Amino acid sequence: MCGIVGYTGKRAAMPIILEGLKKLEYRGYDSAGISTLHHNELTHVKALGKLIALEEQLAQEPLAGSIGIGHTRWATHGKPSVPNAHPHVVGTTAIVHNGIIENYKSLRTELEAHGSQFLSETDTETVAHLLHVHRRETLLETLFAILPMIRGAYSIAAIDTRDPHTLVCVKQESPLVIGLGKNENFVASDIPALLAHTRDFIFLEDGDVAAITPESVSIYHHGQPVERPIKTVSWSPSAAEKGGYKHFMLKEIHEQPRALRDTLRGKFDGKTLQLSDLALTPQEVASIRRIQLVACGTSWHAGLVGKYYLEQIARIPVEVDIASEYRYRTKVVDSSTLVVPITQSGETADTLAALKDAKREGAKVITVCNVVDSSIVRESHGVLYTNAGPEIGVASTKAFTTQLAALYLLALFIAQEQKRLDSAAIAEHIAQLEALPAVIETVLEREEEYKNFAHTFHDYPNFLFLGRSFNFPIALEGALKLKEISYIHAEGYASGEMKHGPIALIDAQMPVVVVATASAVYDKLVSNVEEVAARDGIVVALVNDADTSWGKKAHTVFRVPEVPEMLSPIVNAVPMQFIAYYVADFKGCDVDQPRNLAKSVTVE
Ligand code: M6R
């Protein structure tokens, strides 16, 4: 999730690009850079950290020229650093890129074997070298020539001294829009970057390549010229930043199919699952006898699901600890213990302290994290990135579902390395994982049902969430989501535990959200719900499409497509997010920045 801005016209490119990048800083902010073309020469400036650092540097060394490209980075391949910042310049071409080039490792090996010298650790630089090595008469022709060589999700913008007024770009499963001006045109990964200059946009489709000059925009698909409609956007700048959604949280809920695809991307080559950033030798994986998952809040809930995954798939005993508890208890850890901190931000103080303790005791530590080169990643021996992109809303949504996918991958990887699963079995699991984004898209299409529900229920003072087995943590997560953004008291419980206390709370004023999708304990969960109904509780059931048995038992029934039970938490989390979001919104709460909370809790 990086930000791209490009300009070609008559005005000075640098200030336009810089202002555009500022509007995209929410997409990534660990480094930034701009390249412009002037008098047939490419120049660039890059800086580490937020855009202000680039701005300060550009004030010292301004870039001349009326064509250029810029980038604000959210690191995926290679830590935040100046060499890894974009643009990447090779020969006569400069490029910026958003997304992931899946096959960059093999391309890089090949390019290096033929003499290309790389300056960064990024996947992007591979494309820059390909453009150089395979250059044709024009940049556009070169791009056509190299596109069949690269695999992945990407949007790329490039400029070249041989074609000094043309910006070339390509979009493949990563956003890119063209902004239309008078004697000038623009390109950006998102609309807010260009709203100060135009309201007329062309939304490129996957596979589109465009050549943009100040006077023209030519779009090609499979090498053939195509027409794309011009759309006029009426969004306010702040709505545009949120992609037209009312809140970042809602935008991030909707981003989950993309985030999951990015988390799974490039890990499985059809035979072997490769998690190279774990940096574990085959011997180290073979020697894992115990796993401790350590995290806070929503990430802890991901750990609770992860325990089921690791124990069922990899057959290794797992403990799940709240980091603030772990750090003060006696840790029984040795070199056969794998400690896995789970953290969206990579900055949570309790999780960081727990990690340091575990390392001191001799454990191997690999972190599941969303932020490249964050403090916790730097302290860990290895990492498994979630690739959800920046999460701005305080309530964690896409980070959670991608953490679940990452933990599933980790379980498969250990099972593969410890020879518990063969390649065919792994392939089957991966296919099931890869089917999830489309399932979640179906759930997102049913958003209105949750809004209607929230309209009726947002004034209730208490909620109970119930689940069992893999979906017990989803009940906990549903309750946490609701309480943190709507300030409604909510509890999550394992439904079998109801009779040991919480059942006393049930009356006609208590909505009870039950996660009742297909599972090995479905019948038992249904009996628990009967106990709720018998005490006049308001049953709100989340069931599968084919389950028609809830008409009489439940006040409200939400439906999701059926997926394998182990993967159902990833789907079932989405309705919990919608319930919390719409209840909070109807109550008029500050959804993205709830009271008393911070996105990263960097103090104990
Ligand atoms: O960045 P982390 O994943 O380490 O953050 C942990 C918790 O602070 C976080 O999940 C918190 O509970 C969220 N607000 C939940 O939505």
Boltz pocket constraint, residues with backbone or C-beta under 6 A from the ligand:
constraints:
  - pocket:
      binder: B
      contacts: [[A, 296], [A, 297], [A, 298], [A, 299], [A, 300], [A, 342], [A, 343], [A, 344], [A, 345], [A, 346], [A, 347], [A, 348], [A, 351], [A, 394], [A, 395], [A, 396], [A, 397], [A, 481], [A, 484], [A, 597], [A, 598], [A, 599], [A, 600], [A, 601]]
      max_distance: 6.0
